[in-house]
Amino acid sequence: MSVGIDLLEIERMEQALERRPGLALRLFTDGERAYAAQQGRPAQHLAARFCAKEAVAKALRLEVWSHHDIEVVGRGAQTGVALHGPLAQLGVQVDISMTHSRATAGAVAMVRSRGQAPGARV
């Protein structure tokens, strides 16, 4: 089992998206962008999803990867991660927890082998 964590200032995400309008297309899937667009402050939700992607990449110890290969799906208590492309073949279960305040977004990811119960020792 491995764990990753990431934090981001939401204002930093807002500024980056303002400066580079194509950045959202590169970092987020259609579903992630659509979800954020329905929210009062889209960058707040994109920042949390970005943190989740980074936390998953850290837990998987990835050095090179595509942001589209890690997708945050669902909402609320049903939020999870779908792995695509080469990451889908890893045979792992990913659990995430995301949060945000007005200023900061963060996420924690826990990665374990499929079939391994939460809390089980490896």
N, C-alpha and C positions, 0 to 999 in steps of 0.2 A: 504494500500500500504506500502511496506517496501523496504528498500534499503540496499545493501551491497557493500563493496569496498575491494579490496585487491591489494597489491603491492609486487613485488618480484625482487630481483637482478638476472638478467639473468645468470650471472656467477655462482651464487649459484645453479641454476637448472642444468647448464652444469656439474658442479662438482659432483652433486648428481647422475646424470645419468651415469657419468663416473665410479663412485665408485660402483654403484649398477645397473648393466645392466638390471635387471628385473624390476626396478622401473617404467620404461615407460609402461610396460604391466599392472602394478597394478594401475597406475594413469590415463591412457588414453585409450580410445577405439581404435579399429582398424582404424576407419575413422580419428580420431584425429592424430594418429601416421602417417598414410599415407599422410595426408595433410602436416604435418611438414616435413616429409622426402623429399618432393618436393621443399622445400625452401632452400635458401643458408645457413641459420643458423638455423637448426631445433629447437634447444633449445630455441631460441628467441620466436618462435611461440608456442612451448609447454608451455613456461613460461606464456605467455599471456592466454592460455587456462586454465592453472592451476589457475591463478588469477580469471578467470571468474567462474570456478567451486567453488572456495572459496568464491567469492562474492555472488554467488547464495546461497550457504549454509548459509552464514551469514544473508542474507535477509530472508531466510526461518527459521532462528534460529535453525538450525539443530545441534545436538550434536553428533550424530552417523549417518554416511551415507557412501555409497560406491561412489568412484569417477566415477565409470562406470554408476551410476544412473543420473549423470548430464553430458550431452554430448554437446560440442560446435559443431554446424553443420554449413555448408555453408562457404562462404568467402566474404570478402569485406562488402559492404552495406547489403548483404543478410545473414550475420552471425547471428545465433540465438542459442537458447538452446532447446534441447530435453530432457525431463525428462523421466526416465525409472524406472522400478521396482516400489516400493511403492510410490515413488515421483510422478509417473505418475497419481496417483489417487487423488492428492491434488486439482485439478481443478483450477490451477493458470496459469497466463500468465507471462512469464519471458522475459524481454528485457535486453540486455547487450550492453555494449560499452567496447571495448578492445583497448589498445594502447601499444606501446613499443618504446623505444629508443635503442641505442646501449647497455646501461647498465641496464635499468629497464623495467619491464613489469607491466601493471596494468589493472584492469577491475572494472567496476561498474555494478551492477545488480539491476534492479527494478522488484519487484514481485507484482502482483495485481491479484484480482479475475478475472476469465474469464468473458468477457463481459463488464468489467469496462474500460471506455475510458481513455487513457493516460491523466494525469493531473486532473482527477476527484477526488473529495474529498471523503474519506471513512468515 
